[in-house]
Amino acid sequence: MHTEDEVELKVEQFNDSDVSNLIELSSSVCWDYDDQEIKTILSSGKIFGHKNSKGKIVSSAAIVPYDTNLASIGMVIVHSDYRGFGLGKKVTQQCIARVSKETSIMLISTEDGKPLYESLNFRTVDAVHKFLCEDFVCATLEVNNEFTLETYKVGDFHQVMVLDSAAFGGKRSKFLHNRIEQSKRCIVVKNQNREIVGFGLSVQGPINLLVGPVVAPDFKTAASIMKELAANHHGNLRIDVPSGHHDFMTFLHTCGFNKVNEPPVMMKNSSTMPHRDGRLYGIAAQVFG
């Protein structure tokens, strides 16, 4: 039984000194946030939450604002011992208050969290498709000699950012820089004119190698990026695919991936998703939209 002051805690902003405590909170709900992932969130946005009288973090929510009028909310967690007191709503409201009323806010919801977000005027506009793989075995791919896959170099950033902005639906230069720094591998796809037409990166988490974002001109190129990033990896993989990429999802099935979930994408201050050019085959992570 919690005392009155424990359930009327004040929302506070977290920093690097809270990382280990945030990892512990995420582990309590079986989410696989680690040190690097949380530091990327902190360097790209802000994390709010509550601590109990012993200094233990019992709730969290993150807001990641992008360069344009778009932001993403994620990492909304309430410890099981503190549910039912409205902490999740309070930290989500704190995130919303950090951006202007003209900013479109997206989040990827759990089914349990959907009623909370609907009460805050978020509306379902789409879905993502979560795929997991324990044993990656790539099907034979037809080689496209028009493109080459190369290791990302710092000088590639501007072209990569332009591609990401059109594919994601908003410019997010700070986050993209931080994500590339965090990545295990980052590769670019260049055409015969040496122009970058696609890219992909992988991030090693405590459980899965997370692949994304993946941006490509077509599903075969996206498949080639997936194959390259998964090559020689021994362990679990994960990719979250936006709706509308049936051929790519079929390819993933042939490689040993299974779709385990289809969480809704919800928006506030907008009735539709940001305009995307159809080239986003894998999102960075659910916290980043």
C-alpha positions, 0 to 999 in steps of 0.5 A: 500500500502506497502512502498519499505522498507517494502517489502525488509525486511531482513530475521531474526531468531526468538526465544522464545520472538517471540512466541506470534507474531508467533501464531498471524501469524499462526492464520491469515491463520487459522492454529492452532499453539500454544505456546507449538507447537512453542516452540517444533519447536524452541527447535528442529530446527529453525524458520526464517521470516520477521518483518515489520517496526512495529515489526510484523511478516509477514512471517515464515518458520521452519527447523527441522534437524534430527540426520541423513542426513534428515530435515523437513521444515514447518510452511511456512506462509506469511501474506496476506498483504505481499504476492507477494513480494517473502517473502515465497521463501526467508524464505524457501531458508534460511531454505534450506541454514541451512543444507548441500547439502547432506541433504534430505529435506522433506516438506508437501505442500499446493496446493497453495505452491506447485509451490513455492517448485517446483521452489526450486527443490522439487518434489512430492514423496508421500502424507499424508491423513489428518483426522478430527473427532468431535465425536469419537465413536470407533468400537469394536476391537478384543482384542490382548492378545499378547500385552499390552498397558502401559503408557510410562516411561523414561526408554522406550526412547531408544526402542521407538527411535529405533522404530521411526527411522525405521518407520520414515526413520531417527533418530530424538532423540532430536525432539522425546524427545521434543515431548514426553515432550510436549505430553498429553499422551504417551503409549507404546505397549509391547509384552509378552517378555516385548519388546516395539513393538509400541507406540503412543502419543497425543498432545493437540492443541488449536483446535484438539487433535493431535494423532501421531506419531503412530508406530505399527506392524499392523493396529489392534495394531495401531487402539488399540493405537488410541482408547486408546489415544482418550478415554475420550477425549471430543473435536476434534481430528486429525491424519495425516496418511501416504499412504499405510494404507487402513485398518487403514483409514477404521477403522478411518472412522468407528470411525467418522473421515473424510478425509478432505485433501491429501497434497503432500509430497515433497523432495529436494536432494532426488527423493524418501521418506526415507526408512520406514518399513511400521509401521508409521500409524500417523505422528507427525505433518506436520511441522515435516514430 
